[in-house]
Amino acid sequence: MRLDGKKAIVTGAGGALGGAISRALAREGCAVAGLDLRSDGLDQLRTALRQDGHEAEGVQVDLCDFDAVQSAVAGIRARWGGIDILVNNAGGGMVRPFAEMSGNDWQQMIDGNLTSVFNVTRAVVPTMLERRSGRIVSISSVAALRGGRLVRHATGYATAKAGVIGLTKSLAIELATEHITVNCIAPGAQLTPARDNDTPERREALLSQIPTRSLGRPEDLAETVVFLCLPSARYITGAVLAQDGGHSI
């Protein structure tokens, strides 16, 4: 219960990573509000957290819609009185050769992985400024550090996730004197249900590029998020933490 009484927003909470992050924060005493475009996973998470005795909300919202996000966050803030933690987890990749990408493909990657982070962060920062405290953790990707070598033809995704790193560093400087930390995690390949579709050849191609020869576990990533939100992490800001089994070395 190291975060007892804190209020957290987690985007993409209906997915495997967002769900793990939400559960980890809840176990530490946070009330958790999940934001997601998909309602099925979000509803399941909210129900499960409440059954375990945690305070939880779920709001279905298009994170690429600035006005809709402002309204959703305002509603959460009105119910809770403030927001202490924001985890920008939502996003998704596209595998397509650059020479075949359309303008819509490119915009989809930028909107889903970078504009969405701006929208939610922009909605949350004013309440953190009023309280002069807060923790913002954004999930980037090892693709932003290594150009997508684990997954070829992911240029649009790697570019958008690199933008998340730039936003993290710049915002960390801007908010530093207000006791608001802004950090970023760059995960490698994660052992999510999507990996169940890997062929043996595909799995070996991934593992051959990772020194530990293992995939990341969502639960481990979630614990890193928790660490960056703790009071003891107050002196860490603007950091980009690679959690990738050594792939980015």
Buried (B, 14 or more C-beta within 10 A) or exposed (E): EBBEEBBBBBBBBBBBBBBBBBBBBBBBBBBBBBBBBEEEBBBEBBEBBBEEEBBBBBBBBBBBBBEBBBEBBEBBBEEBEBBBBBBBBBBEBBEBEEEEBEEEBBEBBBBBBBBBBBBBBEBBBEBBBEBEBBBBBBBBBBBBBBBBBBBEBBBBBBBBBBBBBEBBBEBBEEBEEBBBBBBBBBBBBBBBEEBEEBEEEEEEBBBEBBEEEBBBEBEBBBBBBBBBBEEEBEEBBBBBBBBBBEBBE
